[in-house]
Amino acid sequence: MRRRDFLCVVSGAAVALPLSARAQQPELPVIGFLNSRGPGENEGILIAFRRGLKEAGYVEGQNVSVEYRWADNQYDRVPALVDDLVRRQVSVIVCNGPPIAAAKAATSTIPIVFAVGFDPLAYGLVNSLSRPAGNLTGVSILDVEIGPKRLELLHELIPAATAMALLVNPTTPAAQAIASDVQAAARAHGLKLHVLHAAADGDFDTVLAAVTKLRAGALIIGADPFSRAEVDSSAN
């Protein structure tokens, strides 16, 4: 073989080898990150999420990939977002409370890690808190359960008030439980409770006007990311 031909073969192999090696490398595992709010409202959550990945030895773009899906507080978009992640065959789905029912209904094989504000056992998400079984696990801050305590604290702060208002999003999984628990606490303290509903941006002006018209001493915000975001925005 002539020297020129030999060099061409060697140089060709040197170029082809890395390409072949790259093609054989396994793809990065993909995390589906699904949140009911918008990316601009979740900076703290994203920081904590990425810090947790790093502590577990994962760095986005290096040894793990993340597919972000945001419902932008439009809960009717959630099923389609979940279906998209399932079609992409992500390795795991991470979500907050509002999308959890859709995620559970969409897949029984992809692991789902959730952070919710209600008791996941009471809503049939898991079989046990210590041994969840199935493909779901996560954490709960038990936000629903402290709803009555919020009313009690407001009653102590405003003892002259005879009526309170409670804001719930009727599309959230825990809406009925929130209203029932806080209503029971209101009766125990001899208070009248007005339950107000808001599920879209245009509902909040009506809700705030109703609080004034009903002469409610305070407004309790139910455990729902959308409700709290909108109330904070209205207050500002």
C-alpha positions in Angstrom: 0.0 0.0 0.0 1.4 3.4 -0.9 2.1 5.8 2.0 -0.5 8.3 0.8 -3.2 5.6 0.6 -2.2 4.3 4.1 -2.5 7.8 5.6 -5.9 8.3 4.0 -7.1 5.0 5.5 -5.8 5.9 9.0 -7.2 9.4 8.9 -10.5 8.2 7.7 -10.7 5.7 10.5 -9.8 8.4 13.0 -12.7 10.5 11.9 -15.1 7.5 11.7 -14.3 6.1 15.1 -15.6 9.0 17.2 -18.8 9.2 15.1 -19.4 5.5 15.6 -18.7 5.7 19.3 -21.0 8.6 19.6 -23.8 6.7 17.9 -23.4 3.8 20.3 -23.6 6.0 23.4 -27.0 5.5 25.3 -29.4 8.5 25.3 -29.7 10.5 28.4 -32.6 9.6 30.7 -35.4 12.2 30.4 -37.4 13.7 33.3 -40.8 15.1 32.5 -41.3 18.2 34.6 -45.0 19.1 34.6 -46.4 22.1 36.6 -49.8 23.7 36.6 -48.4 27.2 36.8 -46.0 29.2 34.5 -42.2 29.2 34.4 -42.1 32.8 35.6 -44.0 31.9 38.8 -41.8 29.0 39.8 -38.2 30.2 40.0 -37.9 29.0 43.6 -39.3 25.5 42.7 -36.9 25.2 39.7 -33.9 26.2 41.8 -34.8 23.6 44.4 -35.5 21.0 41.7 -32.2 21.5 40.0 -30.4 21.5 43.4 -32.0 18.2 44.3 -30.9 16.7 41.0 -27.3 17.9 41.6 -27.3 16.4 45.1 -28.4 13.1 43.6 -25.6 13.3 41.1 -27.5 14.6 38.1 -26.7 17.7 36.1 -29.2 18.8 33.4 -27.7 18.5 29.9 -24.8 16.4 31.1 -26.2 13.1 32.4 -29.9 13.8 32.4 -32.4 15.7 30.2 -35.5 17.6 31.3 -38.7 18.1 29.3 -40.6 21.1 30.8 -44.3 21.4 30.4 -46.3 24.4 31.9 -50.1 24.6 32.0 -49.9 28.4 32.8 -52.8 28.0 35.3 -55.1 26.6 32.6 -56.0 23.2 34.1 -57.9 22.1 31.0 -54.5 21.9 29.2 -53.1 19.4 31.7 -54.3 16.1 30.1 -52.7 17.0 26.8 -49.5 17.9 28.4 -49.4 14.6 30.3 -50.2 12.7 27.2 -47.3 14.4 25.4 -44.9 13.3 28.1 -46.2 9.8 28.1 -45.8 9.6 24.3 -42.2 10.7 24.6 -41.6 7.9 27.0 -39.9 10.0 29.7 -38.2 8.1 32.5 -40.2 9.8 35.2 -42.8 12.5 35.6 -42.4 15.1 38.3 -45.5 17.2 39.0 -47.4 19.3 41.5 -51.0 18.8 42.7 -53.4 19.8 40.0 -51.9 17.5 37.3 -51.6 14.5 39.5 -55.0 12.9 38.7 -54.4 13.2 34.9 -50.9 11.8 35.3 -52.2 8.8 37.3 -54.9 8.1 34.7 -52.4 8.4 31.8 -49.8 5.8 32.8 -49.4 3.0 35.2 -45.8 2.3 34.2 -43.9 5.6 34.2 -42.9 6.5 37.7 -44.6 9.7 39.0 -43.2 11.9 41.8 -45.6 14.5 43.1 -45.7 17.4 45.6 -49.3 18.0 46.7 -51.1 20.1 49.3 -53.6 17.3 50.3 -53.5 13.8 51.7 -52.6 11.5 48.8 -53.9 8.5 50.7 -57.4 10.1 51.1 -57.6 10.7 47.4 -56.5 7.2 46.3 -53.2 8.3 44.8 -51.3 5.8 46.9 -52.2 2.7 49.0 -50.1 3.7 52.0 -48.0 6.6 53.1 -45.1 4.3 54.2 -45.5 1.9 51.2 -47.2 3.8 48.3 -47.0 0.8 45.9 -47.9 1.4 42.2 -46.0 4.0 40.2 -46.7 7.1 42.4 -44.8 8.5 45.3 -44.0 12.0 46.6 -44.6 14.4 49.4 -47.5 16.2 50.9 -47.5 19.5 52.8 -51.1 18.7 54.0 -52.2 22.2 53.0 -55.9 21.1 53.0 -55.7 19.8 56.5 -54.6 23.2 58.0 -57.5 25.1 56.3 -59.6 25.0 59.5 -56.6 26.2 61.5 -56.3 29.2 59.2 -59.9 30.1 60.0 -59.3 29.7 63.7 -56.3 32.0 63.6 -58.3 34.6 61.6 -61.1 34.3 64.2 -58.6 35.1 66.9 -57.2 38.1 65.0 -60.6 39.5 64.1 -62.9 38.3 66.9 -65.6 40.9 66.0 -66.1 39.3 62.5 -69.2 37.2 62.2 -68.5 36.0 58.6 -65.5 34.7 56.6 -65.0 33.9 53.0 -63.3 30.9 51.5 -61.9 30.9 48.0 -61.6 27.5 46.3 -60.9 26.4 42.7 -63.6 23.9 41.9 -61.4 22.2 39.3 -58.7 21.3 41.9 -58.9 17.7 43.3 -59.3 18.8 46.9 -62.0 21.5 46.4 -64.8 19.7 48.1 -62.6 18.6 51.0 -61.4 22.1 51.6 -64.9 23.6 51.6 -66.2 20.8 53.9 -63.4 21.1 56.5 -63.4 24.9 56.7 -67.2 24.9 56.8 -67.2 22.6 59.8 -64.7 24.8 61.6 -66.8 27.9 60.9 -69.9 26.2 62.4 -67.8 25.2 65.5 -66.9 28.9 66.0 -70.4 30.3 65.3 -69.2 31.9 62.0 -71.0 32.2 58.7 -68.7 31.0 55.8 -69.2 32.1 52.2 -67.6 29.7 49.8 -66.5 31.5 46.6 -65.3 29.8 43.4 -62.7 30.9 40.9 -61.2 28.8 38.1 -60.2 31.4 35.5 -58.5 34.8 35.4 -61.7 36.7 35.0 -63.3 35.2 38.1 -61.1 37.0 40.6 -62.5 40.5 40.3 -65.9 39.0 41.0 -64.6 37.1 44.0 -62.9 40.2 45.6 -66.0 42.3 45.0 -68.1 39.6 46.6 -65.9 39.6 49.7 -66.6 43.3 50.2 -70.3 43.0 49.4 -70.7 40.1 51.8 -68.9 42.0 54.5 -66.6 39.0 55.2 -64.0 39.7 57.9 -61.3 37.9 55.9 -60.6 35.7 52.8 -59.1 32.3 53.2 -57.3 31.0 50.2 -57.8 27.3 49.5 -54.9 24.9 48.7 -54.5 25.7 45.0 -51.5 27.2 43.2 -53.7 29.1 40.7 -55.8 30.7 43.4 -52.9 31.9 45.4 -51.0 33.2 42.4 -54.0 35.3 41.2 -54.8 36.7 44.7 -51.1 37.7 45.1 -51.3 39.4 41.7 -54.5 41.2 42.6 -53.1 42.4 45.9 -50.1 43.9 44.1 
